[in-house]
Amino acid sequence: MSRAKKKVRVVKKKAKRRQVSAKERFLFGYKSPNSGSSGEIERVPTGIPGLDELIQGGFEKGSVVIVAGGPGTGKTTMAAQFLYNGAVEHDEPGVLLNLEQSGENFKTHMRLFRMDFDELEKKGLISILTYNPNEIIDVIKGGGGMLRDAMDSIGAKRFAVDSLTAMIVFYERDYDARKALVNLFSSVRNWNVTTLAVLESNIVESHTIYPTVEFLSDGVILLRTYYEGNVRNHALEILKMRATDHSKDISPYFVTDTGIVVFGGEKVFEK
């Protein structure tokens, strides 16, 4: 008797994809499948570890983005990384407008994060300007003056302001502050640069000007401080980012010896 051969069906189990943590992406270079640019929107990568993954690859080109937070949250550091990474990684020149500290102080502090802005200035990739708030107001009213000249001379693609707060508190009336911000934002959009502007949020939240800043800008990144026992930690929230399917999570971040590192997908508040 012949024995009928039994058909053996081999069932292959689909391998379960392991969730890659934000720390692994930072340490080992994993990339999120959703981290690339979206559709036909041209993106400007910040180069800040973990941040671009939360905003589909970067800021929309030509946009004005606000980074807001209290003292010591790393706002200036984030603006510096945006300019520095643009110059070093993408060969995109940038201009920094300082309204609160001298250019030399800024460069000294950024060396602590291994960012050498002196070298970039020599290469014509960075221009650092320092103005008093009342001076920059007149400059913008006059069409840009030396600020516009600095951008044209190096072919700037990126622009950072530190900080808008210095302009806002200069005015006694919120109406005048709003008008100045409208003029500034309109100017930088006409100059075809992508802008990251620093804002001291705990100073202006009590004024009616804060909603105006949020409305006028294309994006708002909020840097927060929270405590676990006696330990102070930081968290980042993207309140708004036009033309971007951005993360709605509150993500922890650290200020390291090379700048800010964001850990998207990690828990901030654990029970």
Rosetta blueprint (number, residue, H / E / L):
1 M L
2 S L
3 R L
4 A L
5 K L
6 K L
7 K L
8 V L
9 R L
10 V L
11 V L
12 K L
13 K L
14 K L
15 A L
16 K L
17 R L
18 R L
19 Q L
20 V L
21 S L
22 A H
23 K H
24 E H
25 R H
26 F H
27 L H
28 F H
29 G L
30 Y L
31 K L
32 S L
33 P L
34 N L
35 S L
36 G L
37 S L
38 S L
39 G L
40 E L
41 I L
42 E L
43 R E
44 V E
45 P L
46 T L
47 G L
48 I L
49 P L
50 G L
51 L L
52 D H
53 E H
54 L H
55 I L
56 Q L
57 G L
58 G L
59 F E
60 E E
61 K L
62 G L
63 S L
64 V E
65 V E
66 I E
67 V E
68 A E
69 G E
70 G L
71 P L
72 G L
73 T L
74 G L
75 K H
76 T H
77 T H
78 M H
79 A H
80 A H
81 Q H
82 F H
83 L H
84 Y H
85 N H
86 G H
87 A H
88 V H
89 E H
90 H H
91 D L
92 E L
93 P L
94 G E
95 V E
96 L E
97 L E
98 N E
99 L L
100 E L
101 Q L
102 S L
103 G H
104 E H
105 N H
106 F H
107 K H
108 T H
109 H H
110 M H
111 R H
112 L L
113 F L
114 R L
115 M L
116 D L
117 F H
118 D H
119 E H
120 L H
121 E H
122 K H
123 K L
124 G L
125 L L
126 I E
127 S E
128 I E
129 L E
130 T E
131 Y L
132 N L
133 P H
134 N H
135 E H
136 I H
137 I H
138 D H
139 V H
140 I H
141 K H
142 G L
143 G L
144 G L
145 G H
146 M H
147 L H
148 R H
149 D H
150 A H
151 M H
152 D H
153 S H
154 I H
155 G L
156 A L
157 K L
158 R E
159 F E
160 A E
161 V E
162 D E
163 S L
164 L H
165 T H
166 A H
167 M H
168 I H
169 V L
170 F L
171 Y L
172 E L
173 R L
174 D H
175 Y H
176 D H
177 A H
178 R H
179 K H
180 A H
181 L H
182 V H
183 N H
184 L H
185 F H
186 S H
187 S H
188 V H
189 R H
190 N H
191 W L
192 N L
193 V L
194 T E
195 T E
196 L E
197 A E
198 V E
199 L E
200 E E
201 S H
202 N H
203 I H
204 V H
205 E L
206 S L
207 H L
208 T L
209 I H
210 Y H
211 P H
212 T H
213 V H
214 E H
215 F H
216 L H
217 S L
218 D L
219 G E
220 V E
221 I E
222 L E
223 L E
224 R E
225 T E
226 Y E
227 Y E
228 E E
229 G L
230 N L
231 V E
232 R E
233 N E
234 H E
235 A E
236 L E
237 E E
238 I E
239 L E
240 K E
241 M E
242 R L
243 A L
244 T L
245 D L
246 H L
247 S L
248 K L
249 D L
250 I E
251 S E
252 P E
253 Y E
254 F E
255 V E
256 T E
257 D L
258 T L
259 G E
260 I E
261 V E
262 V E
263 F L
264 G L
265 G L
266 E L
267 K L
268 V L
269 F L
270 E L
271 K L
